[in-house]
Amino acid sequence: MGESVFFSVVIPTYNRQPILEKCLKALERQQLNNVETVDATSIQGYEVVLVDDGSTDGTLEWLETNKSEFPHVRTFRQNHQGPAAARNLGVEKALGDTIIFIDSDLVVTENFLLAHNSALVQGKKRLGSDRFFTYGAVINTCNFDNPTAEPYKLTDFSAAFFATGNVAISKHWLEEAGLFDTRFQLYGWEDLELGVRLKQLGLKLVKCPAAIGYHWHPPFSLEQIPRLIDKEIQRGRMGVLFYQKHPTWEVRMMIQMTWLHRLLWGILSLNGALNERTLAPFLRWLINSGKSQLALEIARVFLNWYNVKGVYEAYGEIGE
């Protein structure tokens, strides 16, 4: 019989109570014993470290009322400071040596922990150390009633090195890398920036497609556009902070701060002529025809243009 592992699943949440309920229920249904892995590292147990980032939708009250349903959950709260600070608090409070990060709008399958465990055991055998992390699959879905029914799509592919949607890593590497940078208070990049530091420590990425999480978001509607534009501008600003910390060509490519991206999205959006106003009738027609996902992909043309403009505006401000 090998050693046993205790997992701490760290989840930051902010005003997501309806989908968080599905997220936590799926984590309570984990199957931990697998006959095939008896000689490998077994799972001793797990906890769910939920950090509420100042929710105002009654998340904590709802949890308090229903706590008997969630025996694995330990809850912590902080004032609204963003997911980087929330994840750091979660890691600090975690009792396990292995941390799994997921988001509070992710619904996992019953063998989620087993799959990560199996990939961690295999990775250790192959690489001879724990200098790696496992990265599960994330499938995007708008199906709230049955999120796990969604098939894998080409648009679900991610080329990210370290993304906190579904990742397992030894706690000591996070501490050695210095955890998440809490200056990333707006939307975007805090996980990929930590990924750059983990890569500098020599950590490898081990894909773990059997650990599936279904990432729920509401179907695209025109009402979401102002918020999505705001997110892209925030992502642009945070991208520049990312570049200030790691001024490399690789980071410039990631944050779209190159003449190539400027040209590409400039051409695709006809220099901003294709925007939320001019495309609204077409997007509305697509949504009404039941093609909200296609409408979102088309909206990305002007959303990316806002992102590129946000990057250059934020970079210009530093220059001044």
C-alpha positions in Angstrom: 0.0 0.0 0.0 1.4 3.4 -1.0 1.2 6.7 0.8 -2.1 8.6 1.1 -2.9 12.1 -0.1 -5.3 14.8 1.4 -6.7 17.3 -1.1 -7.7 20.9 -0.4 -10.0 22.2 -3.1 -9.7 26.0 -3.0 -12.6 28.0 -4.5 -13.0 31.8 -4.5 -16.6 32.9 -4.9 -18.3 36.3 -5.4 -22.1 36.5 -5.9 -22.5 33.1 -7.5 -24.9 31.4 -5.1 -27.1 29.4 -7.6 -24.3 27.8 -9.6 -22.1 27.6 -6.5 -24.7 25.2 -5.0 -24.3 22.9 -8.0 -20.5 23.2 -7.7 -20.4 22.2 -4.0 -23.0 19.4 -4.4 -20.8 17.9 -7.2 -17.8 18.0 -4.8 -19.8 16.2 -2.1 -20.4 13.3 -4.5 -16.8 12.4 -5.1 -15.9 8.6 -5.5 -12.6 8.1 -3.6 -11.9 4.4 -3.8 -10.9 2.9 -7.1 -10.0 -0.8 -7.1 -7.3 -0.3 -9.9 -5.3 2.1 -7.8 -4.9 0.2 -4.6 -1.1 -0.1 -5.0 -0.8 3.6 -5.8 -1.3 6.7 -3.6 -4.8 6.5 -2.2 -6.9 9.5 -1.3 -7.1 9.8 2.4 -9.7 12.5 2.2 -10.4 16.0 1.0 -11.8 19.4 2.1 -13.4 22.2 0.2 -11.9 25.6 1.2 -14.5 28.2 0.1 -13.4 31.8 0.3 -16.2 34.3 0.0 -14.9 37.5 -1.6 -17.4 39.8 0.0 -20.6 38.5 -1.7 -23.7 40.5 -1.3 -26.2 37.9 -2.6 -26.6 35.9 0.7 -24.1 33.2 -0.2 -22.8 32.8 3.3 -26.3 32.9 4.9 -27.5 30.2 2.4 -24.4 28.0 3.3 -25.0 28.5 7.0 -28.6 27.3 6.6 -27.7 24.3 4.5 -24.3 23.4 6.1 -25.4 19.8 6.9 -25.5 19.1 3.2 -21.8 20.2 2.8 -19.7 18.3 5.4 -16.5 18.9 3.4 -16.8 22.6 3.2 -14.9 25.1 5.4 -15.8 28.7 4.8 -13.7 31.9 5.1 -14.7 35.4 4.2 -12.8 38.6 3.2 -13.8 42.0 2.0 -14.1 42.2 -1.8 -10.4 42.1 -3.0 -10.6 39.9 -6.1 -9.8 36.2 -6.8 -6.0 36.5 -6.3 -6.3 37.5 -2.6 -9.2 35.0 -2.1 -7.1 32.1 -3.5 -4.1 33.1 -1.3 -6.3 33.1 1.8 -7.6 29.6 0.7 -4.1 28.3 0.3 -3.1 29.7 3.7 -6.1 28.0 5.4 -5.8 24.7 3.5 -5.0 21.6 5.5 -3.9 19.5 2.6 -0.4 19.2 0.9 -2.0 19.2 -2.5 -4.2 22.1 -3.6 -6.8 21.9 -6.4 -8.1 25.2 -7.8 -11.4 25.4 -9.4 -13.8 28.3 -9.9 -17.2 28.6 -8.2 -19.1 28.2 -11.5 -17.5 24.8 -12.3 -19.4 21.6 -11.9 -17.2 18.5 -11.7 -17.8 14.8 -12.4 -17.8 12.1 -9.6 -14.3 10.8 -10.4 -12.8 14.3 -10.5 -10.5 13.9 -7.5 -9.6 10.3 -8.5 -8.6 11.5 -12.0 -6.3 14.2 -10.6 -4.9 11.8 -8.1 -4.1 9.2 -10.8 -2.4 11.9 -13.0 -0.4 13.1 -10.0 0.8 9.5 -9.2 1.7 8.9 -12.9 3.5 12.2 -13.2 5.6 11.6 -10.1 6.6 8.2 -11.5 7.5 9.6 -14.9 9.3 12.8 -13.7 10.8 11.4 -10.5 9.6 14.4 -8.4 6.5 16.6 -7.7 7.9 19.5 -9.9 4.7 19.6 -12.0 1.0 20.2 -11.8 -2.0 18.5 -13.4 -4.4 20.4 -15.6 -7.9 19.0 -16.1 -10.3 19.7 -18.9 -12.8 22.6 -18.8 -15.9 22.4 -21.0 -18.0 25.6 -21.4 -21.7 25.2 -21.1 -24.9 27.4 -20.8 -27.0 24.5 -19.6 -27.8 25.4 -16.0 -30.2 22.4 -15.4 -27.7 19.8 -16.6 -24.2 21.3 -17.0 -22.4 18.0 -17.3 -24.5 17.0 -20.4 -22.4 19.4 -22.6 -20.0 17.7 -25.2 -16.4 18.9 -25.7 -16.1 21.6 -28.4 -13.2 23.0 -30.3 -13.7 26.4 -28.6 -13.1 24.6 -25.2 -9.4 24.1 -26.1 -7.0 26.1 -23.9 -3.3 26.7 -24.6 -2.8 28.2 -21.1 0.2 26.9 -19.1 -1.3 27.5 -15.6 -5.0 28.4 -15.3 -7.0 28.1 -12.1 -10.1 26.8 -13.7 -9.1 23.2 -12.9 -5.5 22.5 -11.7 -3.8 20.4 -9.0 -0.4 21.3 -7.5 1.7 20.6 -4.4 1.1 23.4 -1.9 4.8 24.0 -1.3 5.4 25.1 -4.9 2.7 27.7 -4.6 4.4 29.0 -1.5 7.9 28.9 -3.1 6.6 30.8 -6.1 5.1 33.5 -3.8 1.4 32.8 -4.3 -0.8 35.1 -6.4 0.1 38.7 -6.8 -2.8 40.6 -5.1 -2.2 43.7 -7.3 -4.2 41.9 -9.9 -7.5 43.2 -8.5 -9.3 43.8 -11.8 -10.3 41.0 -14.2 -7.7 38.7 -15.7 -4.1 37.3 -15.7 -3.4 36.6 -12.0 -3.2 32.9 -12.6 -1.1 33.0 -15.8 1.3 35.4 -14.1 1.8 32.9 -11.3 2.3 30.3 -14.1 5.3 32.2 -15.4 6.9 32.1 -12.0 6.1 28.3 -11.6 7.7 27.8 -15.0 10.8 29.6 -13.8 11.0 27.1 -10.9 11.0 24.4 -13.5 7.5 23.1 -13.1 6.0 21.1 -15.9 2.4 20.8 -17.1 0.8 17.4 -17.0 -2.5 17.2 -18.9 -5.3 15.4 -17.1 -8.3 15.1 -19.5 -10.2 12.7 -17.3 -10.6 15.4 -14.6 -13.5 17.2 -16.2 -15.1 20.4 -15.0 -18.1 22.0 -16.7 -17.8 25.8 -16.6 -21.3 27.3 -16.6 -22.1 30.8 -17.9 -25.5 32.2 -18.8 -26.3 32.1 -22.6 -25.0 35.2 -24.3 -27.4 38.2 -24.5 -27.1 41.8 -25.6 -27.6 42.9 -22.0 -24.2 41.4 -21.1 -22.3 43.5 -23.7 -21.5 46.6 -21.5 -20.2 44.2 -18.7 -18.1 42.2 -21.2 -16.6 45.4 -22.7 -15.7 46.5 -19.2 -14.1 43.2 -18.5 -12.0 43.4 -21.7 -10.8 46.9 -20.7 -9.9 45.6 -17.2 -8.1 42.6 -18.8 -6.1 45.1 -20.9 -5.0 47.1 -17.8 -4.1 43.9 -15.9 -2.2 42.6 -19.0 0.1 45.7 -18.8 0.8 44.9 -15.1 1.6 41.3 -16.2 4.0 42.8 -18.8 5.7 45.1 -16.3 6.5 42.1 -14.1 7.7 39.9 -17.1 8.7 42.1 -20.0 9.0 39.2 -22.5 7.8 38.7 -26.1 5.8 35.7 -24.8 3.8 37.9 -22.4 3.3 40.5 -25.1 1.7 37.8 -27.3 -0.5 36.6 -24.4 -1.8 40.1 -23.6 -2.2 41.0 -27.3 0.3 43.9 -27.0 1.8 43.6 -30.5 1.4 45.4 -33.8 0.1 42.0 -35.1 -2.9 42.0 -32.7 -3.5 45.7 -33.4 -3.6 45.0 -37.1 -5.6 41.8 -36.8 -8.4 43.1 -34.6 -8.3 46.5 -36.3 -8.9 44.8 -39.7 -11.5 42.4 -38.4 -13.5 45.1 -36.6 -13.0 47.5 -39.6 -11.1 49.8 -37.3 -13.9 49.7 -34.7 -16.8 50.2 -37.3 -18.1 46.7 -36.4 -19.0 47.4 -32.8 -21.7 46.7 -30.2 -24.0 49.3 -31.8 -23.6 48.4 -35.5 -23.7 44.6 -34.9 -26.6 44.7 -32.4 -29.3 43.9 -35.0 -27.4 40.9 -36.4 -26.4 39.6 -32.9 -30.1 39.9 -31.8 -31.2 37.9 -34.9 -28.6 35.2 -34.1 -29.7 35.0 -30.5 -33.4 34.8 -31.4 -32.5 32.0 -33.9 -31.1 30.0 -31.0 -27.4 30.6 -32.0 -26.2 32.6 -28.9 -22.8 30.8 -28.9 -22.2 31.9 -32.5 -23.3 35.5 -31.6 -20.8 35.5 -28.8 -18.0 34.4 -31.1 -18.8 37.2 -33.5 -19.0 39.7 -30.6 -15.4 38.7 -29.7 -14.3 40.7 -32.8 -15.2 44.0 -31.1 -14.5 42.7 -27.6 -10.9 41.9 -28.6 -10.6 45.3 -30.2 -11.6 46.9 -26.9 -9.0 44.7 -25.2 -6.2 45.7 -27.5 -7.2 49.4 -27.1 -7.3 48.9 -23.3 -3.7 47.4 -23.4 -2.3 50.3 -25.3 -4.1 53.0 -23.3 -2.9 51.5 -20.0 0.7 51.2 -21.5 0.5 54.8 -22.7 -0.4 55.9 -19.2 2.8 54.3 -17.7 4.9 55.8 -20.5 3.7 59.3 -19.4 
